[in-house]
């Protein structure tokens, strides 16, 4: 049996999905949970999918079942078959409704079209259930979805379509739920619109409803950070005595979450993942708050600590923020303001090389690139500009960051360093640099 501090979490993919559907969420849960991913690509009906998912739970174990889209129906069936083995349920972008005659007719047409040309009528539409802006700008994510669909294949598509057409009515099962329940939905989901999640949450006693912002249907791939954060909080509240009443007592809350929630706001905050003026201006009260709340973490990171955070994307991002941003806020106008730059740059490059950055929301992703913008190295600066160019293409609202990247690069190209740092670092200033520093925009 798994230790109490490591709850078992069964992740159930959706239609035409493989385990890769959870590839950006699972790493964000593995430090607090025993994560197991079900395979629903080979069975002919929902009950068979549920039986195979339940087989991942050993005798004597109980698990938290998390289902995405079609996987939500599988989770409901798991409850119907073995409620005593389910410790909690989370339903992501799904519904409680059965197949209507009109939907069944539409599926029959989709099956016929797929059998006529699977690549042209199914694979070519990969990414259509994402936000249009994300679909147009994130070729890597579209390719991931297409590869999953190709792996499940035509036969899998037909089997899953038939399984959905014959799914049961789970309203009675859900009305009897006594375990913790979480319902999550992308605010821009057109495939299973938010109203269906509202309906679902109302049908489950005590269910919590969480909106995932800047996401359509493919929440696990579009917004893995938001989804994982919500699941972590839910698991903590569900497994820790007293944790629901005090987040400070939540043993499943990641140690870096306070950093992310402070900088970006918590996911439930109305300004979550919006650009904050406080990030880019001098504000003594903001700096003092950082020093008061995170002073020991800053000192520890500068001394080489918190490296255990680097094993997951969110932890790595938080350590970058501490080394690259919190230092600049709390140690302004001193040499120590730049003391974390070498570590921050090395970690940022590690995150980029691992591909973790592209799975982050754009507002967070820009902070992975800032250590490159702060580097007094022209090759790194040129790479920084390319990264911000790609970011601006995906998120036009962040286009100003690309301008800043270019300005930083041009200064390093001209001087080999940032002249405005000379005073703090005790470096001599050349006559050319002194003249440059009298001009607007010469300092950051």
Phi, psi and omega in degrees: 000139181293146177300153182299330182282353180234079180298148177277132179236121176261118178261125183248118180290171177262193182294138181059025179249147169250190177300338181298339177300333181256009187295339180259351177261316184307314180298336181276357180244342192294339179282345182238355184214154172272097188269128178230136184247125181283153174251115181245025187265351187246347185275165183258351179206167182298316179303322179292321176300317181295318179299318180290325177293319178296333179294343177284349180258116183288158177306134180091348179266155169233149185224157171268123183257126182239116183243133178254127175056243177304327179299338176295321177292325178296318178297318177300320179290327175299319176298317182296323183277324187206066183301330182292346181261000183253121181270341180181159179230143173229126185243119189247119176049060180219196182205173177254001185280147174277172181288127176276160178304322180294319178295320180297320178297319178295323179292322178299318178295321180293322178296315179298318179294320179294319179293332178284322183198086184297318182292314184286327185259345179241299184298326181294341180264010180306131180094355182295338180270007174268170172299138182306317182297321180290319180299320183286334187253343186247080182296327181296317180291319178300319180295322178299315180296317180298318180296321176299313182297320179294323180292318177293319171079177182298313182299319178295321178300316180294314180300313182292324177298314179296322180298319179291326179295333184251017182294154184277171171269114186258015182299320180293320178298314183291327180292342181261007182296132177240355179268163178303136183228138181229133176241129182230146183206139172292134184295341182246022181289118178263340182284312172235085188304156181309328180300329179290325177288324175299317178298319180295313181297323179293334183277346184251120181303125175074010182292145175258136179252127182235129177268136176256115187277154180055044179216146172260238185276327187275055184306315182300335179258328181282319183224063182296328182293314178297316182296313181297320180297319179295319180293321180297315180297318180296316178297319179297315180293332184276334188249341186258123177303125179079355184292328181296333182268347183211107181297334179294340179261014184275106183288345180264000176284123182299142182298337180270354185295326178299322179296311181294318181293327177291314187285317185254358191073157177287154183305330180279352180287140182297340180253020178302133178061029171255153180292132182251132178299327183300336181295326193239024176221160176281124182215104185300322182290322178295316178299318181294322179296318178298316181297319182292315186279326191235011181310309180299323178294321178298311180300317181295317180294318180297330179277004179098008181275181180066019180292339177292346176287341190285354184281348178228152184304314183295320178295319178297317178299317181296319179294323175299315179301317181297313185284329187256328183253309183298326177296317181292327178287317189267347183235035184306143173063022175232162178297329182293343178299336182253009187292338180264003189297318182296314178295318182297318180295315180300318180290319179300316179295324177297316179296316181295315181295331178280349181080011181291329185299321186290343178271353182275150172303144183308321182297326177281321184302325181299331181281342171290328184273343183300323177301330176290321178295332182272356184281137175269062184212118188295322179297318177294321179298320180293322176295323179300315180300318179296321179294318179289331176295317178294322179295316180295327178293324179280323184230085183305335180294345180256019182300331180298332179294326177295320177299317178297320179298318179295319180294319177297316179299317183295325178293316179293324178297326182278315188249345183080002181193179176258107183303329183293348177273348189305314184298314182294325183269000179071029180264146175291144179254127179285165179299320179295320179293321180298319178294320179298321184290351176275351185269150176299142177079012181275345181235154180233000000 
